[in-house]
């Protein structure tokens, strides 16, 4: 009973007081309860893929959003995890439950290698350098088709579960664990250091922060999460092919991250859960068969035009306000901060008057 009362107090005082947290809780409950309410195999397949791509997008946002290291070759880590798990499972006969972790470990090694080679570069030079690595790996895979399967890839893999609901729960629980883990990491003191490095690396270095070490760690963590999602993706589709290393996939994750909101973690997840099912749904109509990519592009451009910080931060700013004193968030209609008691509406009105006067 004590733990129940404590859990209810946490929900009442920390979750239900903010619309964004309430929406996240409702989303988690809906994800976990969906197979029991609506078990359509096609819907579960789409949402399983969505959960896997959400991990991939969140891993890119940790790297690009929090450190400013925009990676145009993030598919390298996704493909490394997919191929590693597939090869170990098919050629060595190891259970997929173990090979997915091996895929994440190998992807982490790739992340350390790429970080070591590229972090001496800055800005667009780093982005273009990271773009070359998936192309190099693709060339190596095509050069040894007997080992990698060449253009056809590696097929005949075993799934982690035998039912659609089982595979869905594996993807959903993995996504929730990794996304909340990345968010907690980004919201910790470690994340504050990453913000400092992104905003002014020279000042951070002058403060005694080993910026190279922090960026290498983020490269490794981001690559590991992307590799884990790639390994799950390969076993779910039962194939690991060159498509998991394509440049298009790398740019797709960049679109998801920017569309949802950079340096938020949750923004990338929101983008995937909106855009991926939307494109699949449009593809089910013959009338939109040739136009779905155009519709997708128009939606992305409209969001970037009217919501330059991304969709998720824009929505959050509409339903919540930040206290000018303690910086804590409150529901938009409150006039007094729920924690420090500072005035909210008066501060906003004063700011609006100042802007109007200017």
Secondary structure, DSSP 4 states (H G I P E B T S, - for coil): -HHHHHHHHHIIIIITTSHHHHHHHHHHHHHHHHHHH---HHHHHHHHHHHHHHHHHHHHHHHHHHH----TTTHHHHHHHHHHHHHHHHHH---HHHHHHHHHHHHHHHHHHHHHHHTTS-THHHHHHHHHHHHHHHHHHHHTHHHH-GGG-EE-PPPS-SSHHHHHHHHHHHHHHHHHHHHHHHTSHHHHHHHHHHH-HHHHHHTT--HHHHHHHHHHHHHHHHHHHHHHHHHHHTEE-GGGG-HHHHHHHHHHHHHH-TT-SHHHHHHHHHHHHHHHHHHTSGGGTTTHHHHHHHHHHHHHHH-TT-HHHHHHHHHEEE-TTT--EEETT-SB-TTT--BSHHHHHHHHHHHHH-
